[in-house]
Amino acid sequence: MQLPVEQLTSLFLKEIELHKLKIAISFGMISVLLLALGVSWPNKFTAFTNILVEEQVLDPEAARAARAAGIQRDQVAMAKELVFSQKIMDEVLRSANLISDTTTPLERERIVESVQKRTEFSRSNPSLLKIQYTSTDPQEAFIITQNFGEVFVRESTEDTQRKAVEEFNFYENQVREYSKKLVESEQKRNDISKDNISATPGNEADVNSRINALRLRIEQSQLELKEAEIRKKTVQDQLSGEAEITIALSREGQYRQRIAELQQELETLRLTYHDTYPDIVRIKHQIDDLKESVATERRKVELAKSTEQKGATRIDEGVALSPLYQQLKNELSQAKTLIATLATRITENQTLLNKELERARRIHDVEVKLAEITRDYGANRTHYENLLRNRDNAKDAMNKLLSRKGVSLIIKEPATLPQKPSGLRFFHFVLGGILLGLLMPLAFIYALIILDPRIRSETIISEKFKLPVLAAIPQLNSPIENDMSLKKNRLIILIFSGVFIVYVVVTILKLSKVI
């Protein structure tokens, strides 16, 4: 439970009185222990140097050139990279007599690792770099810090100039390489254009127009061919019918006409004479002869029809001499000629169409190749122009750095020999020993009061358990306890006096540099 301040203070003083000897012993042990630690604690001396990254270039183009050459990169990283290199570390460590020719590689690595851990790089502002080194020897701290600053300025300047030259050479080589690529792309494009003069891009409209015209011609010719074939078949049918009509009207017709005339004459004679009349007998014989001739002509016609069915056409001389038949023959010949002409025209137009289609495919292939070359040319051209700008910037930066007109490094605050140690010193341990020797036991007593569940006040009984307290019996010491308390007080005084004497003696010896 939370006690009032008055009761807490009273309990705190009672506990101090009860444990005063333990507190004195703890004070003595803690203070002497910290004093011993302070005596053995090495003094650390810190030396530092500030390096100014001074930019003397004022124009924007030169500033961009310096950035392009990598001058304004992280100076902390650059300092670590340069200073911790094997060459620089050997030079600095030899100047501080930390290594020699007899130093083994293992010892060297240990010394290098120790120096690296005690070296710090920082930047208080963008243009100021601080190099700091801590050592137990002030002379060592001064020499190493001074050498680190000088070596960093020297090596970083040389490294920056070297990198500027390397960067310019890199961009110069890249410019030459991409210039060669551009020339090769131009040559490829010219070669493709020369090899495909009739199939260069831009003729698509003309080729498509010719393809459409040829297709239209073929379609028209095919329609005309179908019409000519129909015309041919019609004329052939007409020729066959005309032959039959002409044959019918030629000999058989003449025979039948003569028979009709004789029949009419016979009928006229029968009106006057009997059948035995010589003229009647003669006419009958003539009619029979004509009928026989008709039958003969009929058989010839049947034979001609059977021959036509087998593929041969028999044309009578009379039919062949017919004007209508001659006209049909001429029309048939014209139809056949027209069919042959149209077939040849279709074949030729189809050949031309195939050539134009092949030309269209070639135009497409050439267009694809030229597009690819043009795309590569454009990309190379853009990269080439960027390389030109970078080369010019790198060249400007290189010239200014080589002439020392660019960004330079200047030691603004050189390293000095440290006169006082830094960090925890002997007086810190002296003061800390006395304070901690007193505070730690008292803090333990206070924690004991707060955390110990034992009842130390009658107020706690009445408030926590709700019981009335009738009386409180005070503690009375016996004579023996009083003697023991007196002895404890003397021992406590002896402990505090002894600690004081030890502190005074050790401090005098420390200031006198005896220890």
HELIX and SHEET records of a PDB file:
HELIX    1   1 VAL A    5  LEU A   18  1                                  14    
HELIX    2   2 LYS A   20  SER A   40  1                                  21    
HELIX    3   3 PRO A   60  ALA A   68  1                                   9    
HELIX    4   4 GLN A   75  VAL A   83  1                                   9    
HELIX    5   5 GLN A   86  SER A   95  1                                  10    
HELIX    6   6 PRO A  105  LYS A  117  1                                  13    
HELIX    7   7 PRO A  138  ASP A  195  1                                  58    
HELIX    8   8 ILE A  197  ALA A  199  5                                   3    
HELIX    9   9 GLU A  204  LEU A  249  1                                  46    
HELIX   10  10 ARG A  251  ARG A  270  1                                  20    
HELIX   11  11 PRO A  278  GLN A  309  1                                  32    
HELIX   12  12 GLU A  317  ALA A  320  1                                   4    
HELIX   13  13 PRO A  323  LEU A  402  1                                  80    
HELIX   14  14 PHE A  426  LEU A  451  1                                  26    
HELIX   15  15 GLU A  458  LYS A  464  1                                   7    
HELIX   16  16 PRO A  479  LEU A  511  1                                  33    
SHEET    1   A 4 THR A 119  ASN A 125  0                                        
SHEET    2   A 4 LEU A 128  SER A 135 -1                                        
SHEET    3   A 4 PHE A  45  GLU A  55 -1                                        
SHEET    4   A 4 VAL A 407  GLU A 413 -1                                        
END                                                                             
